[in-house]
Amino acid sequence: MPTATRSTMPPRAVSPRHAVLEEAIGIVLREVRAGFSTFCTMLAARLLEPCPPAADSRDRLRAASLLRDHATLLPLALGVLERVLREELAQLAPQPRPSREADLPLALVPYEEMDQRVAFAAMARPFDAAHADALATLNARLARLFERHALRVNPFRPEVFIAALHQAWSAFDGEEASGAAVLALLQGDCFHDLGGIYGAVDRALEDHGVVAGPVRRPWARQDIQAQAHDARREARLASQLRAFFGQSGADGAPQGGRAGGQASAQTSGQPEGQASGLSSGLTGGATSGQAAALDPRLLEWLASMPTGQGANAAPLASLKRAAPRGMLSRADEGTIDLLGAVFETVSGDQAISPESRELLQLLQLPLLKAALADKEFFFQAEHPARTLLELLSRMGWERSLAGAERRDDPQFQAMRRSVDLAARDGDAATTAFAQAVRELEAALKVEEADAAAALAVPVASALKQEKTATARRAARDAVALRVGTGEVVAVVEAFLENKWTDVLTVAYSIDDDKPGAVRHATQAMDDLLWSVRPKLGAEERKALIAKLPGLLATLNRWLDVIKWQDADRLRFFAELADCHASIVRAPLDMPAERRLELSVQATQLAAERRLARAAQAPRTAGVARTAPEDELAGLARGTWFDFTEEGVSRKVKLAWISPLRSLYIFSSGTRQEAFSLPAQDLVRRLNAGTATVLQAEGVVVRALSRALAVNDADTDPAVAA
């Protein structure tokens, strides 16, 4: 029995990101350790269940017996898992770029390893589908941690855990058959608690402030430029806001007419990374992170303002004129001006549905009180009052796209209730806004659940389609690994590509319900390939003759499954029999020169077939091909698209994404129609410009940017001139 791997202390963190990753690895190892005994006990029980054939039963009994010593297996499993995770994370680190293409290292991966990767990927697919949402969230957080738009491969994917367990078992036992018996029984309820692991890692990343925000679309270079432009604009906006409020002293006395323009000019070039801390320079209102208590006289006066219904309820533009003399400080007047600009933008935005614009106008006074009490409203996108305004604006934008006009539908009623909640006065104003946001988000979740129920039929069809496509891709990969060299007998190569691919597709499709189907079909393929290789010794030929009846019976059973019953099947077996006969009848005492001659001829034929195969393949030299699922990694449910066909435009919503992100279902705003698109078709439409992502720009940032640009022009003589 091999000894346990030595325990090592985690390496000292050399950067904040490294420290977070070390903590994530520690969490994974802790979770695996906590559930390892239960996993081994359950696995041993399933291994002891009766299962033909007898050979498999012996392997299963051996594995079950070894699992009793899971205390020895545990350190092996943890050691291998830790090493594999570090290797996976190391692949995400920036790599030095070679100066010349010739400097790129060449690496040859053995066929056995490639075949093993395909097998592990197939075993991992049910786990990928079961934990698709958790993996997507974790992938987004890790991408943000590594400062990338998206990660093509998740280092914590289920395949990594399966590969690590296989390596640990190989070191633990050394018998390949017992390891295969163990892997064949891995299922959602008989494996590591991946859901708990992903949840724990996700919470740790969230605690460290690693957000899983939306990722920009990676298929167009313009989006990266737009992201950088948005970051620079937000940095300039924060600088201008600080300068704008800095025109007032603590007592509200003016500091000079040109202070705003000068400060803005001095700070607009501040680095983007400092934008989040600019609000600490406020002097005219509340300091960063604090909410100032309103002057009781001002609060009483605001309470006396009318709050009637309609688009012109309590217009902010008239407040400064109506305010008693000396009641408003310079900072208060600036707050009213900026918030008034925001509501003017809302009122004039025709992309927001009319009934939503009317509803939003009722928030003028409640939002003014919140902004006067806490200037963080202008600086923090997560401020509850600002969040509510942005959320309602976006919902109004979506209602316009969907053509929704009724005021008695559940969505609009939820919007109205949230406005009523936010209109509560008193010291709990911030709490009221937060509660309004929560209730609105709860209503959106209910609507999302209703939409999911309405799409149940197309979603079920899409899941079945994706499962079949995934199974066919895995089958083609498994066959390609074996025939790619061109050294397989022509009749067998054609059979594997044209018919056995169908057999493997069925095996991959049913392997979840009938574990071992893939292993059985793959073994039959490997036995067939072995049977048509030259047998230069008498013992090899005896083994072939003994194995042929079982091999032919297995091939026929699988071919019955795919219903291949035409004359081509009889022709194939006749040609296969001729091939086997020629192998058995070949002279055993062949001279070495003749063997060398035949070997050279076989090599030449293989080379010719490889060249022919390469000539038929599409020319993609020098082009880095990216999977369409990876190109669309930044898309999220709820995104609106404009599809244009033959000059006709229609607005649709991305309603569902398949677990493996290979199929996308779109629906109209009324949910009366739904259609699906494969990932490659969606990428093609986006690249061709016949599909465009519609994005709602934040109303607050847009309004403040315009207002402060006007303010600079009004206060700076150089600009005004």
Disulfide bonds with the S-S distance in Angstrom:
none
